[in-house]
Amino acid sequence: MEYIYSAMLLHAADKKIDEASVKKVLDAAGVKADNARIKALVSALDGVNIEEAMNKAAIAPAAGAPAQAAPAEEKKDEKKAEEKEEKKEEEAAAGLGALFG
């Protein structure tokens, strides 16, 4: 993750994301840099609009996941409450029926 964070830091500072810059950031953070991983990161980010990618990544989970999870839980709770209420009504009706034989 520190490799990605170094690229994000460079991007936020409006610096060029190249192998030397990423290595300097990692060294400054006290991380032993792996040149192969740095090269792979720089290669993977070539031609990527980092700002757009970060915005999409921040919006998708925040908007999508909780919104989908909450209604499903609410539906389950509502369904259980309805089932309990129906059961109580059935029990009450059965009890009244016994009164009138």
PyMOL commands that place a pseudoatom at each C-alpha (Angstrom):
pseudoatom trace, name=CA, resn=MET, resi=1, chain=A, elem=C, hetatm=0, pos=[0.000, 0.000, 0.000]
pseudoatom trace, name=CA, resn=GLU, resi=2, chain=A, elem=C, hetatm=0, pos=[2.849, 2.355, 0.708]
pseudoatom trace, name=CA, resn=TYR, resi=3, chain=A, elem=C, hetatm=0, pos=[3.745, 2.326, -2.992]
pseudoatom trace, name=CA, resn=ILE, resi=4, chain=A, elem=C, hetatm=0, pos=[0.272, 3.500, -3.925]
pseudoatom trace, name=CA, resn=TYR, resi=5, chain=A, elem=C, hetatm=0, pos=[0.298, 6.070, -1.140]
pseudoatom trace, name=CA, resn=SER, resi=6, chain=A, elem=C, hetatm=0, pos=[3.583, 7.439, -2.417]
pseudoatom trace, name=CA, resn=ALA, resi=7, chain=A, elem=C, hetatm=0, pos=[2.038, 7.896, -5.863]
pseudoatom trace, name=CA, resn=MET, resi=8, chain=A, elem=C, hetatm=0, pos=[-1.019, 9.579, -4.339]
pseudoatom trace, name=CA, resn=LEU, resi=9, chain=A, elem=C, hetatm=0, pos=[1.233, 11.900, -2.330]
pseudoatom trace, name=CA, resn=LEU, resi=10, chain=A, elem=C, hetatm=0, pos=[3.204, 12.854, -5.422]
pseudoatom trace, name=CA, resn=HIS, resi=11, chain=A, elem=C, hetatm=0, pos=[-0.023, 13.435, -7.319]
pseudoatom trace, name=CA, resn=ALA, resi=12, chain=A, elem=C, hetatm=0, pos=[-1.409, 15.642, -4.529]
pseudoatom trace, name=CA, resn=ALA, resi=13, chain=A, elem=C, hetatm=0, pos=[1.815, 17.657, -4.582]
pseudoatom trace, name=CA, resn=ASP, resi=14, chain=A, elem=C, hetatm=0, pos=[1.544, 18.056, -8.379]
pseudoatom trace, name=CA, resn=LYS, resi=15, chain=A, elem=C, hetatm=0, pos=[4.827, 16.216, -8.843]
pseudoatom trace, name=CA, resn=LYS, resi=16, chain=A, elem=C, hetatm=0, pos=[5.660, 13.829, -11.648]
pseudoatom trace, name=CA, resn=ILE, resi=17, chain=A, elem=C, hetatm=0, pos=[5.129, 10.190, -10.725]
pseudoatom trace, name=CA, resn=ASP, resi=18, chain=A, elem=C, hetatm=0, pos=[8.285, 8.482, -11.887]
pseudoatom trace, name=CA, resn=GLU, resi=19, chain=A, elem=C, hetatm=0, pos=[10.551, 5.811, -10.448]
pseudoatom trace, name=CA, resn=ALA, resi=20, chain=A, elem=C, hetatm=0, pos=[12.994, 8.262, -8.863]
pseudoatom trace, name=CA, resn=SER, resi=21, chain=A, elem=C, hetatm=0, pos=[10.256, 10.291, -7.160]
pseudoatom trace, name=CA, resn=VAL, resi=22, chain=A, elem=C, hetatm=0, pos=[8.451, 7.248, -5.785]
pseudoatom trace, name=CA, resn=LYS, resi=23, chain=A, elem=C, hetatm=0, pos=[11.760, 5.873, -4.487]
pseudoatom trace, name=CA, resn=LYS, resi=24, chain=A, elem=C, hetatm=0, pos=[12.545, 9.190, -2.749]
pseudoatom trace, name=CA, resn=VAL, resi=25, chain=A, elem=C, hetatm=0, pos=[9.133, 9.243, -1.037]
pseudoatom trace, name=CA, resn=LEU, resi=26, chain=A, elem=C, hetatm=0, pos=[9.492, 5.646, 0.129]
pseudoatom trace, name=CA, resn=ASP, resi=27, chain=A, elem=C, hetatm=0, pos=[13.032, 6.248, 1.375]
pseudoatom trace, name=CA, resn=ALA, resi=28, chain=A, elem=C, hetatm=0, pos=[11.894, 9.360, 3.246]
pseudoatom trace, name=CA, resn=ALA, resi=29, chain=A, elem=C, hetatm=0, pos=[9.153, 7.296, 4.904]
pseudoatom trace, name=CA, resn=GLY, resi=30, chain=A, elem=C, hetatm=0, pos=[11.667, 4.670, 5.981]
pseudoatom trace, name=CA, resn=VAL, resi=31, chain=A, elem=C, hetatm=0, pos=[10.342, 1.975, 3.644]
pseudoatom trace, name=CA, resn=LYS, resi=32, chain=A, elem=C, hetatm=0, pos=[12.810, -0.321, 1.940]
pseudoatom trace, name=CA, resn=ALA, resi=33, chain=A, elem=C, hetatm=0, pos=[11.951, 0.256, -1.719]
pseudoatom trace, name=CA, resn=ASP, resi=34, chain=A, elem=C, hetatm=0, pos=[11.670, -2.634, -4.171]
pseudoatom trace, name=CA, resn=ASN, resi=35, chain=A, elem=C, hetatm=0, pos=[12.697, -1.373, -7.610]
pseudoatom trace, name=CA, resn=ALA, resi=36, chain=A, elem=C, hetatm=0, pos=[10.563, -3.961, -9.420]
pseudoatom trace, name=CA, resn=ARG, resi=37, chain=A, elem=C, hetatm=0, pos=[7.434, -2.879, -7.547]
pseudoatom trace, name=CA, resn=ILE, resi=38, chain=A, elem=C, hetatm=0, pos=[8.210, 0.780, -8.174]
pseudoatom trace, name=CA, resn=LYS, resi=39, chain=A, elem=C, hetatm=0, pos=[8.663, 0.090, -11.882]
pseudoatom trace, name=CA, resn=ALA, resi=40, chain=A, elem=C, hetatm=0, pos=[5.386, -1.861, -11.980]
pseudoatom trace, name=CA, resn=LEU, resi=41, chain=A, elem=C, hetatm=0, pos=[3.531, 0.945, -10.191]
pseudoatom trace, name=CA, resn=VAL, resi=42, chain=A, elem=C, hetatm=0, pos=[4.839, 3.659, -12.504]
pseudoatom trace, name=CA, resn=SER, resi=43, chain=A, elem=C, hetatm=0, pos=[4.052, 1.491, -15.526]
pseudoatom trace, name=CA, resn=ALA, resi=44, chain=A, elem=C, hetatm=0, pos=[0.510, 0.773, -14.282]
pseudoatom trace, name=CA, resn=LEU, resi=45, chain=A, elem=C, hetatm=0, pos=[-0.175, 4.466, -13.680]
pseudoatom trace, name=CA, resn=ASP, resi=46, chain=A, elem=C, hetatm=0, pos=[1.068, 5.534, -17.106]
pseudoatom trace, name=CA, resn=GLY, resi=47, chain=A, elem=C, hetatm=0, pos=[-1.850, 7.175, -18.908]
pseudoatom trace, name=CA, resn=VAL, resi=48, chain=A, elem=C, hetatm=0, pos=[-4.214, 6.902, -15.921]
pseudoatom trace, name=CA, resn=ASN, resi=49, chain=A, elem=C, hetatm=0, pos=[-6.156, 9.973, -14.835]
pseudoatom trace, name=CA, resn=ILE, resi=50, chain=A, elem=C, hetatm=0, pos=[-5.445, 9.621, -11.120]
pseudoatom trace, name=CA, resn=GLU, resi=51, chain=A, elem=C, hetatm=0, pos=[-7.891, 12.336, -10.056]
pseudoatom trace, name=CA, resn=GLU, resi=52, chain=A, elem=C, hetatm=0, pos=[-10.755, 10.629, -11.905]
pseudoatom trace, name=CA, resn=ALA, resi=53, chain=A, elem=C, hetatm=0, pos=[-9.804, 7.196, -10.558]
pseudoatom trace, name=CA, resn=MET, resi=54, chain=A, elem=C, hetatm=0, pos=[-9.687, 8.496, -6.985]
pseudoatom trace, name=CA, resn=ASN, resi=55, chain=A, elem=C, hetatm=0, pos=[-13.086, 10.169, -7.336]
pseudoatom trace, name=CA, resn=LYS, resi=56, chain=A, elem=C, hetatm=0, pos=[-14.679, 7.018, -8.730]
pseudoatom trace, name=CA, resn=ALA, resi=57, chain=A, elem=C, hetatm=0, pos=[-13.128, 4.878, -6.000]
pseudoatom trace, name=CA, resn=ALA, resi=58, chain=A, elem=C, hetatm=0, pos=[-14.313, 7.243, -3.262]
pseudoatom trace, name=CA, resn=ILE, resi=59, chain=A, elem=C, hetatm=0, pos=[-17.875, 7.518, -4.554]
pseudoatom trace, name=CA, resn=ALA, resi=60, chain=A, elem=C, hetatm=0, pos=[-18.636, 3.915, -5.518]
pseudoatom trace, name=CA, resn=PRO, resi=61, chain=A, elem=C, hetatm=0, pos=[-18.265, 2.149, -2.153]
pseudoatom trace, name=CA, resn=ALA, resi=62, chain=A, elem=C, hetatm=0, pos=[-19.614, 5.036, -0.123]
pseudoatom trace, name=CA, resn=ALA, resi=63, chain=A, elem=C, hetatm=0, pos=[-22.740, 5.426, -2.206]
pseudoatom trace, name=CA, resn=GLY, resi=64, chain=A, elem=C, hetatm=0, pos=[-23.305, 1.872, -3.370]
pseudoatom trace, name=CA, resn=ALA, resi=65, chain=A, elem=C, hetatm=0, pos=[-22.623, -0.542, -0.543]
pseudoatom trace, name=CA, resn=PRO, resi=66, chain=A, elem=C, hetatm=0, pos=[-24.372, 1.038, 2.453]
pseudoatom trace, name=CA, resn=ALA, resi=67, chain=A, elem=C, hetatm=0, pos=[-27.387, 2.053, 0.397]
pseudoatom trace, name=CA, resn=GLN, resi=68, chain=A, elem=C, hetatm=0, pos=[-27.887, -1.516, -0.741]
pseudoatom trace, name=CA, resn=ALA, resi=69, chain=A, elem=C, hetatm=0, pos=[-27.281, -3.078, 2.655]
pseudoatom trace, name=CA, resn=ALA, resi=70, chain=A, elem=C, hetatm=0, pos=[-29.644, -0.870, 4.635]
pseudoatom trace, name=CA, resn=PRO, resi=71, chain=A, elem=C, hetatm=0, pos=[-32.856, -1.614, 2.679]
pseudoatom trace, name=CA, resn=ALA, resi=72, chain=A, elem=C, hetatm=0, pos=[-32.186, -5.345, 2.781]
pseudoatom trace, name=CA, resn=GLU, resi=73, chain=A, elem=C, hetatm=0, pos=[-31.842, -5.235, 6.562]
pseudoatom trace, name=CA, resn=GLU, resi=74, chain=A, elem=C, hetatm=0, pos=[-34.928, -3.049, 6.893]
pseudoatom trace, name=CA, resn=LYS, resi=75, chain=A, elem=C, hetatm=0, pos=[-36.945, -5.444, 4.732]
pseudoatom trace, name=CA, resn=LYS, resi=76, chain=A, elem=C, hetatm=0, pos=[-35.908, -8.374, 6.920]
pseudoatom trace, name=CA, resn=ASP, resi=77, chain=A, elem=C, hetatm=0, pos=[-36.855, -6.482, 10.082]
pseudoatom trace, name=CA, resn=GLU, resi=78, chain=A, elem=C, hetatm=0, pos=[-40.188, -5.408, 8.598]
pseudoatom trace, name=CA, resn=LYS, resi=79, chain=A, elem=C, hetatm=0, pos=[-40.922, -8.946, 7.419]
pseudoatom trace, name=CA, resn=LYS, resi=80, chain=A, elem=C, hetatm=0, pos=[-40.174, -10.390, 10.873]
pseudoatom trace, name=CA, resn=ALA, resi=81, chain=A, elem=C, hetatm=0, pos=[-42.386, -7.764, 12.527]
pseudoatom trace, name=CA, resn=GLU, resi=82, chain=A, elem=C, hetatm=0, pos=[-45.229, -8.517, 10.106]
pseudoatom trace, name=CA, resn=GLU, resi=83, chain=A, elem=C, hetatm=0, pos=[-44.895, -12.254, 10.723]
pseudoatom trace, name=CA, resn=LYS, resi=84, chain=A, elem=C, hetatm=0, pos=[-45.021, -11.733, 14.501]
pseudoatom trace, name=CA, resn=GLU, resi=85, chain=A, elem=C, hetatm=0, pos=[-48.078, -9.500, 14.183]
pseudoatom trace, name=CA, resn=GLU, resi=86, chain=A, elem=C, hetatm=0, pos=[-49.879, -12.006, 11.930]
pseudoatom trace, name=CA, resn=LYS, resi=87, chain=A, elem=C, hetatm=0, pos=[-49.083, -14.805, 14.362]
pseudoatom trace, name=CA, resn=LYS, resi=88, chain=A, elem=C, hetatm=0, pos=[-50.503, -12.790, 17.270]
pseudoatom trace, name=CA, resn=GLU, resi=89, chain=A, elem=C, hetatm=0, pos=[-53.655, -12.063, 15.278]
pseudoatom trace, name=CA, resn=GLU, resi=90, chain=A, elem=C, hetatm=0, pos=[-54.072, -15.764, 14.428]
pseudoatom trace, name=CA, resn=GLU, resi=91, chain=A, elem=C, hetatm=0, pos=[-53.611, -16.745, 18.074]
pseudoatom trace, name=CA, resn=ALA, resi=92, chain=A, elem=C, hetatm=0, pos=[-56.115, -14.123, 19.177]
pseudoatom trace, name=CA, resn=ALA, resi=93, chain=A, elem=C, hetatm=0, pos=[-58.642, -15.293, 16.574]
pseudoatom trace, name=CA, resn=ALA, resi=94, chain=A, elem=C, hetatm=0, pos=[-58.202, -18.906, 17.641]
pseudoatom trace, name=CA, resn=GLY, resi=95, chain=A, elem=C, hetatm=0, pos=[-58.809, -17.929, 21.252]
pseudoatom trace, name=CA, resn=LEU, resi=96, chain=A, elem=C, hetatm=0, pos=[-62.013, -16.053, 20.368]
pseudoatom trace, name=CA, resn=GLY, resi=97, chain=A, elem=C, hetatm=0, pos=[-63.262, -18.990, 18.330]
pseudoatom trace, name=CA, resn=ALA, resi=98, chain=A, elem=C, hetatm=0, pos=[-62.957, -21.248, 21.379]
pseudoatom trace, name=CA, resn=LEU, resi=99, chain=A, elem=C, hetatm=0, pos=[-65.203, -18.897, 23.339]
pseudoatom trace, name=CA, resn=PHE, resi=100, chain=A, elem=C, hetatm=0, pos=[-68.074, -19.347, 20.919]
pseudoatom trace, name=CA, resn=GLY, resi=101, chain=A, elem=C, hetatm=0, pos=[-67.590, -23.067, 20.475]
for i in range(1, 101): cmd.bond("trace and resi %d" % i, "trace and resi %d" % (i + 1))
show_as sticks, trace
zoom trace
